[in-house]
């Protein structure tokens, strides 16, 4: 039967859909419930091959658990909360060419369909139905589709309302000023999921040093406030946009961008006059700590959009500033252009304010000279600056001018020094990001302080509960456990509302919407009853309903009967056994998930395990929808078939490792699966005995090796090691089959029976990975689809260390003979023995077997072995000969596990080779003679146990 994946896979998709194969309901049968979840997709664009892996990995585990006899729930839903979909719609309606290109060219949206996407839910529904659902079904995901929902469904919103009313009641929600990521285009807070760039950006608190020019404050931002005594000059961008503004009742000179940022950071700001930076060039400003006046120089490298747009210069301790000052001193013409006397610039000298071991009096000069930096464009300057900053922070000691702080380390002084000068009014504060941040809508994102509702992740009791969840759950891989604890430790308040967007309104203030990461923390509980809630009127889904559902009828005065009934299903499925998610979500979503479960549910319902997944590359590069650098699952399935796509995604790397989609490798997988199909088809069509016949050694060997494979695959699946499992079941066992086919006559009845047994087991092992192919083949073979057959159990009765050792020795001898042939064939002159007529194999003498037995008994301990063999007079008489042999055999034992060494010690080596002479003769097209080594002195030097002497002869 020809392998046609498209036809085959479509038949199984239809069959699954018609029978509701994966619809999971509570059962009274003797089966454990297993609940598996994966982050629900955000359908602001299409599904690509990276998403395919995200959802296929948990599907494999779900299928495995079903074969183990579990009742498995694997649901999916759609996350539409927030603004990314709204932003995508707005860009579409504006006709932005980049957005249109992504829709038309990357995701193949038909021209006539584009108008259907001009509403947020029209947009979402298109990608849900035409991309995600279609792609998931094409991949054969075993999802219970009855339970799907979107996060703006009115019933789901009632569930979220209950969650936030409960958290507020428990004082884990609070209102107050808080720094947030703020999109200047949308004019509202955003979170990580809304960002196009800067997802890893962190809040940085700058100290504003309040330099003065008469009655005008000229604030300059720094992360190193302790260096204020080393300021020699300042810089401003002469062509930048600046303003004079009234800030909290004072006149400030700052960049236009800074004025807007300060307004967003809870300052009262009114712009009085717009100017360029040239306004300040050549002026002198007063250092609020030293009282010194410093000159302001022009510098294009100053970014008016960063902090205040005016920067202080500390050339003794900043290699950047040192080099900039030298360049200013060398540019008299430019200074004169701005009315600055070059002599005033030449007079500026670095002012050291601390000492640090390994650098001179002027550390920045030492760093620049040592790095060989000659200009501000030198790439080495950045590293020199970073290295010096780091060394000064940890090892720099303040000089005597710092009074009470003199002699102290910078890292011990910085905060106290800053706070002391804040109290005196010399310093202020401003927030910035550690890197540029851009919203998905294209707007700039800045730090704003807003009066907002936030989740109190800084609450110590809440943190303690979250740590308990981490300590008790299964973290896969184990090295991720510490990342959860680290995130729990550093998390502070989390703003949880937006001004607008899709999602659930804040129950007590409907002007706000609960933001995406905050409404996606316990939705897994909603899956358990989502399909049944559709029969409950929306108005009945109140606080008492969900309290009853999750806490029991005793939690309320008058428990709703419907909630009591639904509680049984929730209680049956919960907790979540495994959540499969991305590594980058540990720092937000996954840790929020742990926090909220720890607080809202009792310990027995806390998450049991989290499996982390890596990212996908495409031909070695990161996938990018905006650049069209993606592969759509539909196209890949059309080209290769769903089983091939699945198997490549699962076998190319473990789930937590990154993988690389490469067409040539995918094509190779397609070829290998087709070869597997063809061989399976031959076995199915063969006339194999119904009852087990008398088996040859090679049959027993293959069945024995199969049991080890079952154990290895099962162990890997229990740890979600999909690559190890699929590698063992498919590629590794193919190696065993290659030897078996080479070793025996596969037309023998016993061989046909053996191959049929092996195929049936392998089909069940591979069923989670390639369900279409394995179901079809297994049903043809046994009458039952592979997914409906139980997971294989290793059968100890067919395992034999002796048989495996015997067969391994035959294989080893075969390779040794081939090695000798190859060496002779590679000789400079023609050696006829390279193609022998006769092969003589001489097995080691019995006394050598005695020595090997001692090695098997004592292990790879040469002294212990010698102690044993020297107790035997006949061996003691052989002296150095025995000593040399012990050394060789101990080395041999170190290269093999104890079980194999023990099995070899019990093996009759002569009989093993003698029984294989027919195979060896066929393999080498030569007569094979097996001899036992005699007492001849020369002969005894040639053979050792399990490394017989081999002679190739020609007539």
Buried (B, 14 or more C-beta within 10 A) or exposed (E): EEBEBEEBBBEBBEEBEEEEBBBBEBEEEEBEBBBBBBBBBBBBBBBBBBBBBBBBBBBBBBBBBBBBBBBBBBBBBBBBBBBBBBBBBBBBBEEBEEBBEBBEEBBBBEEEEBEEBEBBBBBBBBBBEBBBBBBBBBBBBBBBBBBBBBBBBEBBBBBBBBBBBBBBEEEBBBEEEBBBBBBBBBEBBBBBBBBBEBBEBEEBEBBBBBBBBEEBBBBBBBEBBBBBBBBBBBBBBBEBBBBBBBBEEEBBBBBBBBBBBBBBBEBEBEBEEEBBBBBBBBBBBBBBBBEEEBBBBBBEEBEBBBBBBBBBBBBBBBBBBBBBBBBBBEBBEBBEEEEBEBEBBEEBEBBBBBBBEEBBEBBBBBBBBBBEBEEBEBEBBEBBBEBBBEBBBEBBBBBEBBEEBEEBBBEEBBEEBBEBBBEEEBBBEBBBBEEEBBBBBBBBBBBBBBEBBBBBBBBEEBBEBBBBBBEEBBBBBEEBBEBBBEBBEEBEBBBBBBBBBBBBBBBEEEEBBBBBBBBBBBBBBBBBBBBBBEEBEEEEBBBBBBBBBBBBBEBBEEBBEBBBEBBEBBBBBBBBBBBBBBBBBBBBBBBBBBBBBBBBBEEEBBBBBBBBBBBBBBEEEEBEBEEEBBBBBBEBBEBBBBBBBBBBBBBBBBBBEEBEBBEEEBBEBBEBBBEBBEBBBEBBEBEBEEEEBEBBBBBBBBBBBBBBBBBBBBEBBEBBBBBBBBBBBBEBBBEBBEBBBBBBEBEBEBBBBBBBBBBBBBBBBBBBBBBBBBBBBBBBBBEEBBBBBEBBEBBEEBBBBBBBBBBBBBBEBBEBBEEBBEEBEEEEEEBEBBBBBBBBBBBBBEBBBBBBBBBBEBBBEBEBBBEBBBEBEEBEEBEEBBEEBBEBBBEBBEEBEEEBBBBBBEBEBBEBBBBBBEBBBEBBEBBBBBBBBEEEEEBBEBBBBBBBBBBBBEE
